[in-house]
Amino acid sequence: MPIIRDIPLSLKTREVLRRQGFSGHSKIRPEIKILIRELLASLKRAHLLEPAVIYEHYTVRSMNGSQISLEDNKTINGPLLPAFSPEAKELAVLLCTIGPRLEKRVTDYASQGEPLRGILLDGIGSAAVDKLILEAFKLIASEVSSRGYEISSPVNPGMPGFPLTEQWNLLRLVNADEIGVSLSPSGVLVPRKSTSMVIGIGPRMTRWTQAEVCARCSLRETCHYKVTK
């Protein structure tokens, strides 16, 4: 089960601003941009990012309308995956995290009376997870291309047709404890700046644009970070 660590994550101010809900046309106070740059510079110095990706490939044995059967009698449930990737020959289950240190620093800023720094650093953490996911996609795509396969867009627990309860299942499928990720009793990933997903692998896979991904997200009506076009 491959584990990739020490993945370089180069973040830009605009990526952080998007994660704070600012569009490309928003007017941002210069002092906010200065503070973001200061916080970005502190990431390496304070070792706040500990990126890690763990993943596993599973051969698809069969599908029906609500379940995909995998090798070793393992299954993934929910109607979204069979509908989205009906020609998948394999599934890749991935778990990505940037570790707990940034999250702790956000909490420290709040307790020290510096909420703005905490809010902006939290946005930096979210942008770092976004970048980590992209690096993981590149890795999987490169691995399967030699076999003439493509990867689909990712599917996350909580999307319509992919129940959030499958989060427990996905973490078992990748041995999440090997990179220090667990689930709270309510199903929230710990550390919070982590994400799990499933990717279809096969000769002709469906790819969504970011706007299409956002349109299928359960938070699409309230999310400040969604892309609409």
Backbone bond lengths (Angstrom), bond angles and torsions (degrees), N, CA, C in turn:
res aa  C-N    CA-C-N  psi(-1)  N-CA   C-N-CA  omega(-1)  CA-C   N-CA-C  phi
1 M - - - 1.462 - - 1.531 108.63 -
2 P 1.338 117.82 105.27 1.470 120.11 -174.13 1.529 112.78 -64.23
3 I 1.327 115.34 139.45 1.458 122.97 171.56 1.521 107.41 -125.98
4 I 1.319 116.71 125.50 1.455 122.11 179.54 1.521 108.39 -113.07
5 R 1.323 116.43 126.14 1.466 121.35 179.41 1.530 109.19 -124.48
6 D 1.321 114.80 176.30 1.473 121.44 175.74 1.524 111.61 53.96
7 I 1.308 116.37 42.64 1.463 121.77 177.66 1.519 108.15 -82.63
8 P 1.334 119.32 121.05 1.468 119.93 -179.71 1.520 111.20 -67.29
9 L 1.326 116.06 130.51 1.459 121.84 -179.45 1.519 108.87 -122.20
10 S 1.318 116.39 102.19 1.459 121.77 179.56 1.530 108.59 -93.95
11 L 1.321 115.96 115.14 1.465 121.19 -174.99 1.514 110.86 -108.28
12 K 1.333 115.01 143.93 1.459 121.71 177.78 1.524 109.84 -110.54
13 T 1.332 115.78 153.68 1.465 121.06 -178.48 1.519 111.10 -56.96
14 R 1.327 117.87 -40.47 1.468 120.12 -177.30 1.528 111.50 -65.12
15 E 1.321 117.29 -31.37 1.466 120.10 177.81 1.524 110.76 -68.42
16 V 1.318 115.49 -37.18 1.459 119.80 177.35 1.520 110.54 -69.49
17 L 1.337 116.96 -41.68 1.466 120.75 -179.88 1.525 110.86 -62.32
18 R 1.334 116.89 -38.44 1.468 118.78 177.24 1.514 110.37 -61.43
19 R 1.330 115.41 -38.44 1.462 119.72 179.53 1.532 112.46 -71.64
20 Q 1.337 116.12 -14.38 1.460 120.74 174.46 1.527 111.32 -92.88
21 G 1.350 116.65 0.76 1.454 120.67 177.51 1.503 114.50 91.74
22 F 1.349 117.92 9.96 1.454 120.99 179.02 1.518 109.52 -90.92
23 S 1.321 116.16 131.01 1.462 120.45 176.91 1.522 109.35 -82.24
24 G 1.322 115.96 173.41 1.466 120.50 -179.47 1.510 113.88 -64.82
25 H 1.344 117.04 -18.58 1.451 120.43 -177.71 1.521 112.50 -102.60
26 S 1.328 117.32 2.49 1.455 119.95 -178.98 1.524 110.72 -70.87
27 K 1.311 115.66 146.28 1.460 120.51 174.87 1.528 108.23 -90.54
28 I 1.320 115.57 118.24 1.455 121.53 -176.89 1.525 108.75 -107.81
29 R 1.313 116.18 132.49 1.455 119.92 177.67 1.524 109.48 -61.82
30 P 1.342 117.58 136.51 1.478 119.95 -177.78 1.523 112.93 -56.11
31 E 1.344 117.37 -35.15 1.456 118.83 -177.80 1.532 112.03 -66.66
32 I 1.348 116.50 -26.97 1.467 119.80 176.52 1.525 109.92 -68.37
33 K 1.329 115.90 -44.65 1.464 119.40 178.88 1.523 111.15 -63.52
34 I 1.322 116.48 -39.09 1.464 120.27 178.50 1.532 110.49 -62.49
35 L 1.327 115.77 -42.46 1.460 120.16 -179.37 1.529 111.14 -66.66
36 I 1.335 116.52 -38.76 1.463 119.79 177.45 1.525 110.41 -62.36
37 R 1.332 116.41 -44.46 1.471 119.36 178.81 1.531 111.32 -62.40
38 E 1.334 115.72 -38.02 1.462 119.49 177.45 1.532 111.37 -63.49
39 L 1.328 115.80 -43.18 1.460 119.64 179.37 1.527 111.70 -67.54
40 L 1.333 116.72 -38.32 1.460 119.79 177.15 1.529 110.84 -61.56
41 A 1.320 115.61 -39.78 1.463 119.82 179.79 1.531 111.35 -66.15
42 S 1.332 116.34 -27.49 1.463 120.19 -177.53 1.531 112.99 -78.95
43 L 1.329 117.78 -14.75 1.464 120.44 -174.94 1.520 112.06 -57.63
44 K 1.334 115.85 -50.59 1.462 119.85 -177.55 1.518 110.77 -72.23
45 R 1.340 115.84 -41.49 1.461 119.67 -176.99 1.531 111.51 -61.08
46 A 1.334 116.64 -39.27 1.463 121.33 -177.76 1.528 113.02 -96.78
47 H 1.342 116.88 2.74 1.473 121.77 178.76 1.540 110.90 54.16
48 L 1.342 115.44 47.48 1.465 119.26 -176.20 1.520 113.09 -81.39
49 L 1.324 117.58 -18.27 1.459 120.62 -179.52 1.526 110.11 -107.84
50 E 1.326 115.55 126.44 1.457 121.91 175.44 1.531 108.10 -127.17
51 P 1.342 117.02 67.40 1.464 119.63 -173.66 1.522 112.66 -64.55
52 A 1.316 114.41 139.76 1.464 120.69 177.34 1.518 108.94 -150.27
53 V 1.307 115.33 141.61 1.464 122.49 176.43 1.519 107.93 -129.97
54 I 1.317 116.98 128.57 1.459 122.01 172.43 1.528 107.22 -122.26
55 Y 1.320 116.26 138.67 1.469 118.86 -177.58 1.526 109.79 -151.57
56 E 1.331 112.98 162.58 1.460 119.56 177.50 1.520 108.69 -148.46
57 H 1.335 115.67 141.98 1.462 122.44 174.80 1.526 109.23 -94.52
58 Y 1.327 115.63 138.76 1.460 121.06 176.39 1.526 108.97 -129.87
59 T 1.327 116.34 134.37 1.464 121.14 175.42 1.521 109.46 -74.32
60 V 1.336 116.17 134.65 1.463 121.53 177.03 1.524 108.83 -81.76
61 R 1.328 116.27 121.86 1.459 121.05 178.36 1.520 111.99 -89.53
62 S 1.330 115.80 -43.13 1.468 119.42 -179.58 1.521 108.77 -163.87
63 M 1.338 114.41 165.07 1.459 121.34 177.70 1.515 109.44 -137.93
64 N 1.329 115.60 148.22 1.462 120.41 164.25 1.524 106.90 -132.55
65 G 1.300 117.65 -167.92 1.453 120.17 -173.36 1.502 115.44 -66.51
66 S 1.314 118.68 -17.30 1.461 120.10 -175.62 1.518 114.39 -135.64
67 Q 1.332 117.50 6.99 1.460 118.76 -175.85 1.520 110.91 -154.80
68 I 1.339 115.27 144.61 1.459 121.80 171.14 1.527 107.67 -113.94
69 S 1.328 115.91 124.49 1.463 120.79 177.75 1.522 108.93 -93.91
70 L 1.326 115.46 131.44 1.449 121.88 -177.46 1.525 110.28 -113.70
71 E 1.314 115.83 175.82 1.466 120.63 176.14 1.524 110.48 -61.42
72 D 1.307 115.87 160.82 1.469 123.68 177.90 1.533 112.14 60.92
73 N 1.335 116.18 29.97 1.468 121.82 176.73 1.537 113.50 60.73
74 K 1.314 116.84 28.84 1.455 121.11 177.06 1.523 108.96 -96.20
75 T 1.321 116.52 152.88 1.464 121.08 -178.73 1.524 109.90 -138.13
76 I 1.334 115.32 157.69 1.460 122.89 168.44 1.525 106.51 -128.49
77 N 1.323 116.35 129.77 1.455 121.39 -171.70 1.530 112.42 -105.99
78 G 1.330 114.29 153.32 1.454 121.54 178.38 1.512 110.53 123.75
79 P 1.327 118.40 139.74 1.463 121.04 -176.35 1.521 115.03 -74.15
80 L 1.346 118.34 -15.51 1.458 119.31 -175.83 1.520 112.34 -63.99
81 L 1.312 117.57 -47.07 1.463 120.31 -175.11 1.528 113.39 -62.56
82 P 1.348 120.06 -48.99 1.471 118.58 177.91 1.523 112.83 -60.61
83 A 1.330 117.11 -34.44 1.465 119.96 -179.90 1.522 111.19 -74.42
84 F 1.333 116.28 -35.56 1.455 121.37 -174.62 1.522 112.65 -80.37
85 S 1.318 117.38 -39.26 1.464 121.43 -176.10 1.528 111.38 -127.93
86 P 1.353 117.72 59.91 1.473 119.37 -175.06 1.521 113.56 -65.53
87 E 1.344 118.59 -19.80 1.464 120.98 -178.40 1.524 112.56 -102.62
88 A 1.326 117.23 10.92 1.465 119.87 -179.05 1.525 110.90 -64.33
89 K 1.306 115.94 132.83 1.456 121.96 174.85 1.524 111.12 -91.65
90 E 1.329 114.99 -26.77 1.456 121.74 179.60 1.533 108.52 -140.97
91 L 1.310 114.86 164.13 1.455 121.48 168.69 1.523 107.92 -125.26
92 A 1.315 116.04 140.47 1.463 121.15 170.02 1.519 107.57 -106.37
93 V 1.316 116.47 124.25 1.464 122.11 175.29 1.525 106.77 -101.48
94 L 1.335 116.45 125.33 1.455 121.17 -175.49 1.514 110.96 -124.63
95 L 1.321 114.75 150.08 1.457 122.08 171.79 1.521 107.28 -136.28
96 C 1.328 116.04 125.62 1.465 122.16 -178.53 1.525 109.63 -120.83
97 T 1.325 116.87 142.64 1.462 120.62 176.94 1.522 109.67 -150.10
98 I 1.336 115.96 152.94 1.470 119.92 171.33 1.524 110.46 -105.38
99 G 1.336 117.31 8.91 1.449 120.97 177.06 1.523 113.39 82.93
100 P 1.343 117.30 -179.98 1.458 121.25 -171.74 1.528 115.81 -94.12
101 R 1.329 118.53 -10.14 1.465 118.66 -169.66 1.526 113.22 -67.56
102 L 1.323 116.96 -42.98 1.468 118.84 179.24 1.524 110.73 -62.28
103 E 1.314 116.45 -42.52 1.462 120.93 179.52 1.535 111.36 -59.92
104 K 1.337 116.14 -39.69 1.467 119.55 178.11 1.513 110.86 -66.01
105 R 1.343 117.40 -39.29 1.456 119.77 179.50 1.538 110.71 -65.59
106 V 1.319 117.56 -36.34 1.469 120.96 175.31 1.524 110.03 -59.37
107 T 1.322 116.83 -45.61 1.464 121.45 178.15 1.523 111.26 -62.64
108 D 1.329 116.71 -40.17 1.464 120.78 178.68 1.526 111.35 -61.86
109 Y 1.330 116.48 -43.54 1.465 119.61 179.29 1.532 110.88 -60.24
110 A 1.323 116.84 -41.01 1.466 120.74 -179.99 1.526 110.63 -63.44
111 S 1.336 116.72 -43.07 1.464 120.04 -178.46 1.524 112.07 -72.63
112 Q 1.339 117.41 -21.13 1.453 121.69 -179.81 1.527 112.88 -92.48
113 G 1.339 116.31 7.58 1.459 119.75 179.14 1.515 114.24 76.36
114 E 1.331 117.36 26.72 1.462 121.49 177.66 1.532 109.50 -122.58
115 P 1.336 116.87 63.06 1.472 119.51 -174.00 1.519 113.73 -63.39
116 L 1.342 118.01 -33.05 1.466 119.16 -178.93 1.526 110.83 -63.36
117 R 1.329 116.62 -43.94 1.460 119.34 176.56 1.535 110.68 -59.63
118 G 1.330 116.05 -40.59 1.456 119.59 179.21 1.509 112.44 -63.72
119 I 1.334 116.16 -43.64 1.470 120.32 -179.64 1.530 110.47 -63.16
120 L 1.333 116.17 -45.48 1.458 119.51 -178.66 1.528 111.66 -67.88
121 L 1.322 116.93 -38.43 1.465 119.28 178.00 1.523 110.93 -66.85
122 D 1.323 117.22 -35.50 1.459 120.38 176.16 1.529 110.13 -61.41
123 G 1.340 116.82 -41.38 1.464 120.23 176.24 1.512 112.35 -63.57
124 I 1.334 116.37 -36.39 1.457 120.38 175.84 1.530 110.06 -62.84
125 G 1.328 116.30 -40.89 1.462 119.88 177.66 1.517 112.45 -61.21
126 S 1.335 116.35 -42.37 1.464 120.03 178.48 1.522 111.21 -64.70
127 A 1.339 116.51 -40.88 1.466 120.16 177.57 1.526 110.76 -64.54
128 A 1.329 116.69 -35.20 1.464 120.14 178.50 1.525 111.03 -66.17
129 V 1.335 117.22 -39.71 1.469 120.11 176.79 1.524 109.63 -63.89
130 D 1.331 117.66 -42.39 1.468 120.94 177.18 1.527 110.61 -55.99
131 K 1.326 116.17 -46.95 1.468 120.45 -179.05 1.533 111.13 -65.95
132 L 1.314 116.51 -38.09 1.465 120.71 178.69 1.529 111.01 -63.21
133 I 1.322 116.59 -40.27 1.464 120.78 177.98 1.531 110.15 -60.97
134 L 1.331 117.29 -43.71 1.462 120.90 179.46 1.532 111.00 -61.31
135 E 1.328 116.21 -40.70 1.462 119.45 178.67 1.541 110.78 -65.56
136 A 1.326 115.92 -37.42 1.467 119.61 177.66 1.528 110.90 -65.38
137 F 1.338 117.26 -40.52 1.463 120.79 177.89 1.525 110.55 -59.61
138 K 1.338 116.01 -45.12 1.466 120.16 -179.78 1.529 110.45 -59.20
139 L 1.314 115.21 -41.39 1.465 120.65 -179.50 1.522 111.19 -61.99
140 I 1.330 116.71 -49.42 1.469 120.34 -178.76 1.525 110.75 -65.58
141 A 1.338 116.89 -42.91 1.465 120.35 179.93 1.519 111.30 -60.23
142 S 1.325 116.80 -40.58 1.460 120.52 179.26 1.533 111.02 -65.82
143 E 1.324 116.38 -39.30 1.466 120.15 -179.14 1.525 111.97 -63.71
144 V 1.331 117.35 -42.75 1.468 120.07 -172.67 1.526 112.87 -87.11
145 S 1.340 117.64 -17.09 1.459 119.66 -176.88 1.523 112.11 -63.96
146 S 1.319 117.25 -29.97 1.467 120.73 179.87 1.520 111.85 -65.55
147 R 1.329 116.38 -18.53 1.471 120.96 178.06 1.528 111.33 -100.68
148 G 1.331 116.64 8.74 1.450 121.02 179.50 1.520 113.34 77.50
149 Y 1.323 116.94 18.51 1.461 121.69 -178.62 1.526 111.39 -101.99
150 E 1.318 114.08 161.39 1.459 122.74 174.49 1.522 108.20 -119.79
151 I 1.337 115.82 168.33 1.467 120.12 172.74 1.518 109.25 -112.14
152 S 1.328 115.57 149.34 1.454 121.07 176.19 1.520 109.10 -86.42
153 S 1.307 116.60 174.94 1.456 120.76 167.27 1.524 108.52 -65.98
154 P 1.329 117.65 157.78 1.462 119.85 -179.02 1.519 112.19 -77.35
155 V 1.301 114.99 153.06 1.459 122.93 174.22 1.527 107.08 -122.89
156 N 1.329 116.19 129.08 1.465 121.46 -175.96 1.522 111.17 -113.17
157 P 1.336 117.96 142.71 1.467 119.73 172.54 1.528 110.61 -55.71
158 G 1.310 115.68 136.42 1.457 120.90 -176.07 1.504 112.75 106.52
159 M 1.350 117.40 -19.29 1.460 119.94 172.86 1.523 108.57 -68.44
160 P 1.350 117.57 149.31 1.460 119.04 176.95 1.531 111.01 -54.75
161 G 1.317 116.98 125.31 1.451 121.38 -178.43 1.517 114.16 92.55
162 F 1.330 116.40 0.30 1.470 120.50 176.94 1.530 106.82 -137.39
163 P 1.334 117.73 90.31 1.464 121.07 -168.77 1.524 113.21 -60.38
164 L 1.324 114.56 144.71 1.462 120.66 179.30 1.525 111.43 -61.20
165 T 1.317 116.93 -25.15 1.471 120.24 179.12 1.527 112.10 -63.42
166 E 1.341 117.58 -18.69 1.471 120.39 177.55 1.523 112.04 -70.49
167 Q 1.332 116.28 -9.54 1.463 119.65 177.74 1.532 110.70 -55.79
168 W 1.327 116.78 -43.99 1.466 120.92 178.90 1.527 110.78 -59.71
169 N 1.324 115.59 -42.04 1.456 120.91 -179.75 1.525 111.38 -63.09
170 L 1.331 117.35 -46.17 1.463 120.59 -177.70 1.518 111.34 -62.75
171 L 1.329 116.95 -39.45 1.464 119.12 -179.24 1.526 111.52 -66.62
172 R 1.338 116.48 -31.92 1.464 119.03 174.73 1.535 110.97 -69.40
173 L 1.320 116.37 -36.49 1.460 120.65 -176.95 1.526 112.67 -67.94
174 V 1.339 117.88 -20.48 1.468 120.12 -179.98 1.531 113.37 -118.57
175 N 1.334 118.10 9.51 1.472 120.20 -179.16 1.529 110.87 52.39
176 A 1.323 115.57 61.79 1.462 122.26 -172.16 1.515 113.77 -57.48
177 D 1.312 117.89 -28.20 1.459 119.97 -177.29 1.522 112.41 -65.26
178 E 1.339 117.40 -17.16 1.459 120.59 179.27 1.519 112.43 -68.44
179 I 1.333 117.73 -21.12 1.470 120.03 174.37 1.529 110.55 -116.74
180 G 1.331 116.39 18.85 1.453 120.50 172.40 1.509 115.92 75.28
181 V 1.330 117.67 26.42 1.469 121.44 -179.91 1.522 108.90 -109.57
182 S 1.328 114.80 138.79 1.462 121.09 178.03 1.518 108.56 -141.23
183 L 1.328 115.05 -177.04 1.464 121.19 178.24 1.517 109.44 -121.15
184 S 1.327 115.30 138.73 1.457 119.82 172.35 1.529 108.26 -73.87
185 P 1.338 118.25 165.31 1.471 119.82 178.39 1.524 113.80 -56.05
186 S 1.343 116.59 -25.92 1.467 119.58 179.88 1.520 112.90 -89.44
187 G 1.334 116.94 1.72 1.451 119.84 176.59 1.509 115.44 91.96
188 V 1.335 118.03 14.60 1.462 121.74 178.64 1.521 108.96 -90.40
189 L 1.334 115.72 135.36 1.457 119.87 179.18 1.526 110.73 -68.69
190 V 1.316 115.86 139.42 1.462 123.50 177.11 1.533 107.49 -128.64
191 P 1.368 118.05 121.31 1.457 129.66 -0.80 1.533 112.21 -60.64
192 R 1.323 114.25 155.37 1.462 119.93 -175.18 1.524 111.94 -67.41
193 K 1.326 117.62 -31.25 1.459 120.45 178.89 1.524 109.74 -83.77
194 S 1.314 114.64 64.28 1.460 123.11 179.29 1.520 107.20 -141.11
195 T 1.314 115.96 160.86 1.461 119.31 176.65 1.525 109.87 -153.27
196 S 1.327 115.69 146.72 1.466 121.50 176.23 1.520 108.57 -116.93
197 M 1.321 116.02 154.32 1.464 119.03 -178.10 1.521 110.18 -163.10
198 V 1.317 113.63 166.10 1.464 122.00 175.59 1.518 107.94 -126.81
199 I 1.327 116.54 137.89 1.461 122.67 179.10 1.522 108.54 -124.47
200 G 1.323 116.90 131.80 1.452 121.58 174.32 1.520 110.81 -79.12
201 I 1.327 116.39 144.87 1.463 122.56 -179.19 1.522 108.49 -130.20
202 G 1.321 116.19 127.60 1.452 119.93 -179.65 1.513 111.38 178.76
203 P 1.328 117.57 -173.00 1.469 120.09 -175.54 1.518 114.17 -73.50
204 R 1.326 118.43 -27.73 1.474 121.38 -177.62 1.528 107.89 -141.90
205 M 1.305 116.42 94.14 1.451 120.79 -175.68 1.532 111.60 -105.72
206 T 1.324 115.00 146.20 1.468 121.27 179.44 1.518 109.92 -77.93
207 R 1.331 116.29 133.26 1.454 121.29 176.05 1.526 108.93 -121.51
208 W 1.317 115.55 131.06 1.459 121.85 176.15 1.519 110.01 -97.48
209 T 1.339 115.92 149.23 1.456 119.26 166.87 1.529 107.70 -74.79
210 Q 1.342 116.81 166.75 1.456 119.19 178.67 1.519 111.03 -60.64
211 A 1.345 116.95 -35.67 1.456 120.07 178.48 1.530 111.26 -64.15
212 E 1.334 116.58 -38.02 1.465 119.99 178.53 1.527 111.00 -69.41
213 V 1.340 116.60 -36.84 1.466 120.05 175.33 1.519 109.81 -60.99
214 C 1.339 116.19 -47.15 1.465 120.39 -179.11 1.528 111.34 -62.99
215 A 1.331 117.06 -36.30 1.465 120.61 -178.70 1.527 111.43 -66.08
216 R 1.336 117.38 -23.75 1.463 121.36 -179.16 1.535 112.90 -96.20
217 C 1.326 116.43 -3.88 1.456 120.11 -177.11 1.522 110.61 -76.83
218 S 1.326 116.33 144.17 1.467 120.37 -179.53 1.525 112.25 -68.39
219 L 1.340 117.44 -15.93 1.474 121.31 179.51 1.525 112.19 -99.19
220 R 1.325 117.67 13.51 1.460 120.54 -171.86 1.519 114.21 -59.98
221 E 1.326 118.22 -26.27 1.470 120.49 -177.70 1.530 112.41 -81.02
222 T 1.317 117.54 -22.14 1.473 119.96 -173.97 1.524 113.63 -120.40
223 C 1.322 118.77 -10.90 1.468 121.10 -174.36 1.529 111.64 -70.85
224 H 1.337 116.32 130.66 1.457 121.80 178.68 1.524 111.72 -82.77
225 Y 1.319 118.17 -10.12 1.453 121.55 -173.54 1.522 113.40 -105.40
226 K 1.316 117.05 2.12 1.465 119.55 -173.94 1.523 111.34 -66.21
227 V 1.333 113.69 150.27 1.464 121.84 174.59 1.508 107.48 -103.97
228 T 1.328 116.98 131.41 1.458 120.70 -175.07 1.521 114.28 -108.38
229 K 1.324 117.11 -10.21 1.463 118.06 178.90 1.519 110.20 -156.74
